[in-house]
Amino acid sequence: MLTPPEMTSASLLLWIVLGITLQLALWLGFGFWRHWGEYRALRAGLLPSEGGAGPQAEVFSGLTEPASATAWNGFRNFRVDHREIEDGTRSICSFYLVPEDRQPLPSFKPGQFLTFRLGIPKADGSGTEQVTRCYSLSDAPQSGHYRVSIKRAPSPPKSDHPPGRSSNFFHDHVQVGTTLQVRAPSGHFTLEPGSSPIVLIAGGIGITPMLSMLNWCQSQQPEREVWLFYGVRNSKETAFAAHLNAIAAANPNVHLRLCFSDPLPEDRLGKDFHHRGRVDVNLFRMELPLKPFHYYICGPTPMMETLVPALDDWGVPDAHIHFEAFGPASIKRRKPVAAVTENAIAVPVSDITVTFAKSGKQAPWSPQSGSLLEFAESQGIAIDSGCRAGGCGTCQTTIRSGEVAYRQAPDYDPEPGTCLMCVCTPKTNVTLEA
Ligand code: FES
């Protein structure tokens, strides 16, 4: 009869060692799996967030090479990883966005914007309504995340579709962990690579695309001469002040000029700010050396409408003046912009009739009427719009009859039988669905 072998003390010890080794391997494997996500986030430059202010902002601002990836179609889900207040009045907040699919992000050109589709609660409490809005990217391309910095509207919006409604929604409802629907970066107001010296002119929240350009230059072309004229009322309203001052202190090619129109009693000229008053051409005459600068401008409508013609009058070539076309600003150039591209069709000068079918309105259009969006608004027809630059698709409208022409190829590809009203004009008599 067979009997089980007797267990010696040596074999017992062997079994104990084997058991401990197995347990150790399981524990290590589980730990590795659990921290793999954190490790990948760290590699991407994203540290775990405490959900608010803190030193992470400087970590995020570290300039790294972006991952290579291609742009996506439609909307992609992003999670808010981090929020950061950027000014003394706490009215500007940066939102750091990471893709929920954790796949690489495409790079973008400094100056481009993101388009958001938001579900904003209706004022009467009867659910939400979909609103599309665009916000400039406020940093150079980074691996793993995008950043937008948004200013809260100063007073409660009065109409149903004011720009401030979506900005306030961001401040009040978009928290760490919120999911947002986002289109890929787009926009033509971009800083192109090159060696020409540049002047960045920002008014208020117009600092955001300028910061993207400045950070990009710091990262990719630190030898390039950059002047930044940043107009705000006082030190409390200056966003990213520490970051801007640090760059200017570290790089002799960067010249920062803070211009306060209404300084606080404690704001010291020459220390906290450089000029009392608004940014204007007289300031450029005093400050800038004689060089073929390219000027990039983004700010509130009055500033844009004053500065752009003033630069024209000063003799700056049209090709050296670049400005952001967000919002209702309608900048009148001394000379028409020669933006007709190779494949574009020239806009005729003869009068044309535009019919808005749903609104039941009809009116003659002329080149002075501007884009179809501007023309519709001048006729009292409300059209939902986002970027007003052909990048987001919000103003896409069906053409019932007739043809339209684009002055430049839009970033957004309109569906067949539709047009982007913000960047096209009628080529013939045209009837639109609006
Ligand atoms: S408003 Fe964005 S494409 Fe017209």
Residues whose N, C-alpha, C, O or C-beta is under 5 A from the ligand:
A	BS01	FES	S385 G386 C387 R388 A389 G390 G391 C392 G393 T394 C395 L420 C422
